[in-house]
Amino acid sequence: MAKRSYTQTPMREQDPEIRSHNFEEVALGYTLEEGRLEASRCLQCKNAPCIQNCPVMVDIPGFIKAIEDDDLPKAHEVLSKYTNLPAICGRVCPQEKQCEMVCRLGRSKKFEPVAIGKLERLVADWALEQPLEEKEHVLDKGRVAVVGSGPSGLTAAGDLAKLGYDVTVYEALHAAGGVLTYGIPEFRLPKTIVAKEIDQIKAQGVKIETNVVVGKTITMDEILADYDACYLSVGAGAPNFMGIPGTSLNGVYSSSEYLTRINLMKGYQFPKYDTPVQKSKNVVVIGGGNVAMDAARSARRLGAEHVTVVYRRSLEELPARAEEYHHSVEEGIDYSWLTNPIEYIDNGQGQLKAVKCVKMELGEPDDSGRRRPVVIPGSEFIIEADTAIEAIGQGANRVLLDTFPELALNKWGYIDANEETCATSIPGVYAGGDIVTGAATVILAMGAGKVAAKEIDQYIQSKKA
């Protein structure tokens, strides 16, 4: 056996100077040769901790061994048993905080962990290049409605179809995919990849109806009358704002609006699509998560000369993926650490001209375990800006919830669902993803979809029995 490499096999990327002016994918993927080299680093652990730390419990050593053996069909067969969205997960799943974090090779401190996410992408991208197989499906075990076509809804729908259920997914927007389509930028997750993975799910017999707003176009009472069970995965797309003076000025956006204009309305293809996205010179992005990185890097690509991310803690506490932060710095994004906005300043014509901020210092830990930011008196300063984007999280989508008062909610306004079963207060109604947990990761939403599919199957079959 060849000597094992200390470091991960690097993945080729677009040059920062070039990519900061286009929306093409940054990471270019492994070649098969690079993939086999990286796969050879896997220790093939028994009772592999990477499996236990994966929300959808993928047989990670199994598919990696197939790559090493130059058997991509086998690798895809293994992956397909556990995930309906491998090309998406390979790109946006935070592997460094899950499977790769517990990789025994990486925990030796001598070696870097196996690049599990990059290998998953390799296999999934290969599979998407193969002809789509249209098969006859026997979907006679029952009828299930899924509300919302984001990662949780798509996962539940795909798993239920595999179990033999006739599944219809209802999507409020004109394109399926949820946050995969409207939230994550093209340079991290191309829309063609999302569309191809959705086609794979539709090929299993899943039907997707777009432009259907459950609670308006169709009621929950109608759904419960027509289906044996229902899974609610409407996400948490309602924007949150800090509520500081000047929030109503032109040029102040929520991250969800800003990214939706670019992603769903094809602002990334300007001038082919004349999407109303503000052309900015100086942009301030408030927040430190992946969405803040996405907004800042998108603004840069749309022509902003200066983009500053304002975060009230330090780099050590930054919740965004290390890869996204690293890429943003390469692309010329600036950071103002330990800083918090307190006012948006008007240019006298209702347009933003600057952001007034204060400096912070870290005090005692809060409920999250991170040290609480405390204002430093007299530390006010100004950042010139014609655009400000608040990326401080999202709240529950209220359209369905307000028209379905029988459904129990928790104190935060999200659906109150059992953590282990996804069951809600209404028999036959299950819920998962961001509408239960609040804004979280794609893979955690997928994990809830897998749990819900299994529980819905048991519910329907026990009811029929």
N, C-alpha and C positions, 0 to 999 in steps of 0.2 A: 504493500500500500504506500502511495506517495506520502511524503511528509506533509502533515496538516499545516495550513497557512494560519498565521497569527491573526491576520486581518480579513475582513469580509472582501469578497470580490467586488471592486467598485463598479457602479453603474454609470454609463455614459450620460451626460447631460448637455443641454444647450448652453452655449457660452452666455454668461450673465449680461454682457453688453448687448447681445443680440436678443435674448429672450425678454429683456425688460421692455422691449418695444413690440412684442407680439404675444398672442394668446395661445401659441402652440405648446404642446406638452413639454415640460421642463425635463423630466426624467425619461430617458429613451428606451429603457428596458434592457434585459440581458439577451445576448445571443444564446443559442443552445449550448455552445462550447463554454461560455461564461457560466451558464446555469449548472452544467455538469460539474464544473470546477468548484462552484460554491456548494453544491449538493454533497460533494465528497467530504466536506468539512463536518457534516452531521455525524454525531456519535451513535445514532440509532438507539437511543436510550430505551430501556424497558421502564414501564410506568413513567413515560415521558412527561415532565412537568409542563412542557409547552402545550400539550393537549389539555391538561387540567386548567390552564390559564387562558384558554381560548373560549370566548363566550358561546361559540357554536361547536366546540369540541372536535375540531378537524383532526383527523389522523395525520399529523404533521410528519412524523418520521416515515409513514407509509408513502405519502406522495413524493417526499424528497428522495427516498430510495429509488422510486420509479424514474425520477429525473436522472439520477446517477447512472441508472441502468439504460439510459437513452430510450425510455419507454413512456413518451408523453401521453399516448392514449390511456395507459394504465394510471399515470399520475392524475389525469383529468377524471378518470372513473372514480378514483379515491376521493378527490376533492368534491365531486358532484354528490356524493353520499351525504355531505354535511352542509354545503353552502350552495345557494342559487346565484350568488353574486361574487364569484371569485376574482374577476378582473377588477371589480370595484374595490373589494377588500384589499387586494394586492397593492392598490394605489393609496387608499385613504385610511386604512385601519391603523391605529397607533400601536403597531407591533412592539415598539420599544418599551411600551408600558404593560404589555401583556405577554404574548408567547416568547418574544425575544428577551424579555426582561428575566425570565426564569430559565433560559437555555443553559444547560449545564456546561457547555463549552464556554459560553460567555462568563458564567459565574466563577470560572477558574481564575479570573483576573489576569490570566496570561494571554487569553485569546478574546477576540470579539465574538459575539453570538452569531449563529447562522442567520443569514439574511432571508428569513422565512417569507416575509412579505414580497420581496423581489422575486423569489422562486414561485410563489403563488401566482403572481402576475405573469410570469413566463408561461406557465402552463395554461392559464386562462386565456391569454392572448392567442396562444397557439390554437386553442379550441375554437375561439371565435372566428378564426380564419378558415375553419372547416365548413363544408356545406351544412346548412341547417337541416336537421332531420325532422320531417313531418311524420308523426306516428299516429296511429289510431289509438284513442284513449277511451277506456271504459270508466266513465265518471258517474257511477250509479249509487254511491254510498250516501249521498245527501247533497243539499245545496247550501253553500256558505257565501255570505257577503263579506267583503273586506272593504272598509272605508279608509281610503288613503293609499296612494301607490308609492310611498317612500320605501326605504329599505326594510322596515318592519313588516309592512303590508305585503310587499313583494315576496319576502321570505315565507310568510305564513301561507300566501296563496300558492306558491310553488310547492311547498311541503304538502299542503292539503290536496293538490292535484295529484301528486305522486301517490297519495293514500287512496285516491279514487273518488275525490269529491268534485262536484261541478261548482267552480268558484267564479264569482264575478267581482272585480275590483272597481270601485267607484272613485274617480279622481275629480277634484273640483276644478283644476286648471286644464288648459288645453293640451298639455303634454304630461305623460306619466313620468314618474321617478321621484317626485317630492323633492326633498333637499338635495338629492343627487343631481337633479336637473336645474333647479333654480338657485341653489345655495353654493355649490362648490364650483369654483372657476374652471374654465376650459383648460387652463395650463396645468391643473392638478388632476382633473377627471374629464376627459373629452366626452362630449355629448354622444358621439358615435359609439363609444364603449357602453355607455348607459343604455342606449337604444338597442344595441345588440344583445346585451344581457336580458333586457326586458323581452326581446323577441324569443330568447331561449325559454323564458317562463311561459310566454303565450303558446309556444310550440308544445308545451305540456298540456294544453287544453284550457288554460286560464283566459278568461275574457276580461278586457279592461275597457271601461266606459269613461271617457273624459268629459269635461264640462258638466259634471253632475255634482251639485252642491247638496250633500246630504243635510237635511234640515230645512232646505229651501226647495230644490228641484224635486226631491223625494224625501219623505219623512221616515223617521226611524220606525214608526208604527207600520208603515208599508213594508219596510225591509223585514221586520220581525214576522210579519204575516206571510211573506213569500219565501223566507229562508229558514233552514233548520238552526242556524247559528250565525253570529256576526262577530267580526273582529274589527275593533276601532283602532286605527293607527293614523290619526289625522295630524300628528306632529304638534310642535309648539312654535308656530311661525309668527305669532303676534309680537310686534317689536316692543322692546322696553326702552324707555328714555330716562335720563337722569333727572329731567324736569328742572334744569337750571334756567335762569333768565336768558331769553333770546332763542329758545328752542324752536320757535315758530318761524325764524328767519329763513329766507330762501338760501339754500346752500347747506342746511343742516339735514342730514339723512339718518335713518336707521340703517344698519348694515343689511337687513333683510330686503329693504326697498332698493338700496343701491345695487346689491348683488343680483336681485331679481331682474332689474332693468338690464343688466349686462348679460346675464345667463339666459333667462327665459325669453327675453325680448331681443336676443341676439345682438346686444350692444358690442360684443367682442368681434363682430363682423362688420363694424363701421368701416367705410361708408356704404357697404352693400345694403345694410339695414340702417335706416335713419332713426335709430332709437334715441328717445329723449334722455340722454345721459349728460349731465353737466360737464362741460369741458373746464377743467380746473388747472390752476397754476400752483397754488399752495394748499395742501390737504393735511388735515389733522384727523387721525383715527384714534378713537378712545376705546381701550380694551387691550387684553393680552392673550386672548385665545386664538384658536385657528381661524375663526371668522374674522378677527381683526387683521390677521396676516393676509387673508384672502382679499379683504377690502383694500388694504394698503398696497398690495402688489397689483391689484386690478387698476387702482387709480394711477399707479406708475405707468402701466401699460397704455392707459388712455391718454397719456401725455402730460401728466402733472410733473412740474419741475422739481418740487420739493414735497416729500411725503414724510410726515412725522407720526410715529405711533406714541401716544401718551398713555403710560401705564402707572397706576398708583403704587405698585410695588416695585421690586428690583428684578433683574434678570433671573436671579436664583429662584424666584417664585413664579416666573412666567409659565402659564399653563399650556401654551401652544407647543406643538411638536417641535423638537430641536431642529429637525430637517426644515420645517417651514421658516423658523427664525433664521437659520443659516442662509437659506435661499433669499430671504428678504434683505438681509444685510448685503449679500453679493449684488443685489439689484439696486442698491443705493437708498434703501429705506433708512431713515434716521429714527432714533429712539430717545424719548425724554422720560427717564426712569423716575420713580417716586414723585409723580406729578399727577394732579387731578384738575380737570376743568371746573370753573365755578361760574362762568358767564360767557355767552356768545355776544360779540359786539357788533352792532348795526353800523352800516356805512352811511346811514341817513336815508336810504332808499329801500329799506327792508331786506337788504342783502348782507350776508355775513362778510365781515372784513378781518376779524381777528378772534382768537380764543384767549380769554383771561384764565390763567391757571394759578395754582398754588403748589408749593413743594411740600412733600410729605416725608415723614420718618416712620420707621416700623416700630410699633409698640409690642404689647403682649399678644400671644396667639389668640385668634378668634375660634368660632365653632368649627371652621374648616381645618384648623391646625396650623394655618399660616399666620404670620405676625400681622396684626391689624395696622393699617396705615393711619397715621395721625398727622393732622395739619400743622405745619410750622408757621406760627404767627408772623405776619409781615413779609411773607415770602412770595407775594403775588408777582406775576410777570405775564407778558403778552407773547403769543405766537401768532404771527400774521397768517391768515387763512381765508380762502374764499369758499372752501368746502370743509365740513366736519362730518364725520361718520361715526355714529355711536354703535359699537359692537360689544354691548354689555349684557347680551343674553336675550332670550325671547320668552314670551308668556304663552299660556294655553290658547289655542284657537277656539273662539267662543261660539262660532256659528252653529255647530252641531249641539254643543253643550247647552246653549240657551234654549234650544227647541226640544230638549230631552231631559226635563227636570227630574224625572224619576231616577236618573243615574246619579249615584253618590260621588261626590268630589271630595278631595282632601283639603286641608287648610290653605294650600297654595293655589287652589283652583284647578288642579289637574284631576284626572279620573282616578278614583280610589280603587285600585285593582290589587288582587292578591299577588305578592311578589313571586310565589312559587308556581301559580297556576294561570295568572293573568285574568282570573275570573273577576267580574264586576258585581255590583249589587243586583243586577238584572240577570236572571237565569238565561243562559244561552248567549249572553253578550260578554265578550272578552276584549281586553284592551292592552296595548303595550307600546313601547317606543317612547318618544319624547312627550306624548300627551299624558303619560303616567309618571315618567321620571323627571320631566323637565329636559331642557336641551342637553343631550349627551352625544355619544359617538355612534357612528353608523353600525359598528359591529355589536354594540350593546342592544341597539334596536333590533338588529337581526336575531340576536339571541332570544329576545322576547317573542319574536315571530315564530321561532321554532318551538318554543314552549307552548305558545297558544295553539299552534296547529295540532300538536299532540293532545292537548287538553280538549280541544274542540272535537277531535275524533272520538275520544273517550266519552264525551258528553252525548254526542249524537247517537253513538252505538248503544250506550246504556239506556238512553231514552227509547230507542227502537226495541231494545230487548224487553 
